[in-house]
Amino acid sequence: MDNSQKFSLMLDKAIKQDYKDFKGFDRSKNVQDQLQEIIDKIDAGSDAYVIQIMFQDWFDDFNPDEWDFSWSMEMLWLAFLMEYKYQKIWDDEKEKWVIKE
């Protein structure tokens, strides 16, 4: 599990901005699984395989010159969720989720 300060900040900001989807989120449990469950609730009827394919397609669209490869899988799943549902991306300078332009 990612216990980094950056991930904690990203998750805290997501929970504060979009708290309904994160209701009952428990940091003591598997974070990645919980993020995937939120995505599953958003796209009801999709099985885990479909969600994995959507995540892979999303990840494949990244430009390697613009990507921070130090991100954990939890960070990636959170970023996918935020962009997929809210059209928001993480802004490192502002340290918050912003609407994707």
N, C-alpha and C positions, 0 to 999 in steps of 0.2 A: 504494500500500500504506500502511496505517495504521501509522505508527511512533510513535504517541503513547505516553506513559508509562502512561496509563490502559488502553489496549488491551493493552499488554505485560503489565501487572499482571493483567488479566482472563484473558489467554491463559495466563500462567504458573500462575495458580491453577487453571484448568481442567485443564491438563496434569498438575499435581500431584494433583488430586483424582480424575481419571478417566483415568489415564495409558494404559490399554490402547487406547482409541480414538485416542489421539494418538501412538501408537508410530510413530516414523519421521517425525514432523512436522518440516518443514524451513522455518524462517522466511525462508530466502533464496529460496524459491519463492513462487508466488502463494498467499497465505494463504486468500483467499476460496475459491478452487478446492479447496484441501485440506479446508476445513471442509465444503464441499458433498460432497466425496467421502466424508467420514466419515458424513454423513447418508445418503448413498446406500448405504453398507455396512450401516447400521442398518436401513434400509427396503429390503432387497434386492428387486430386481424393479421398483422404481419408476424411471421414466426421469426425466431432468432436468426435463421439463415438469411432472410430478407434484410433484416437490420444489419447484419454483418456485411452484406453486399453493398448496402447504402453507405455504410461507414467506409468501406474500401474505395468506393467511387469518389466519395468526398475527399479522402486522404490522397488519392491519386491526382487530384486537381491542384495540389500544392506545388508552388514553384520552389525548387530546392534553394534558390538564392534568397528567398524571403522566409524560409522556415527555420525555426529554432529546434534543432534536433535533440536538445536536452529535455524536451517535454516527455513526461511519463505517459503511460497508456491512460491513466485516469485523467490527465490534462487533455489528452486528445479526445476522449469520450465526452468530457465536459464541453470542449470547444465544438465538437460535432453537434451535441444536443443544443447548445445555445444558437448556433448558426441555423440548424435545421428547423427549430421551432420558433425562434425569436428573430432570426436574421441579424444576430449580433456576433461580433468578433471581439477578441480580447485586445485591448490597446495597452501595451506595456508602459508607454509614457504616462498615460492618464491613470493607469492601474484600475481600469474598469471595462465593462462590456459596453460596446458602442454599436450603433446601427451600422450594418455593412453598407458601404456606398457602392 
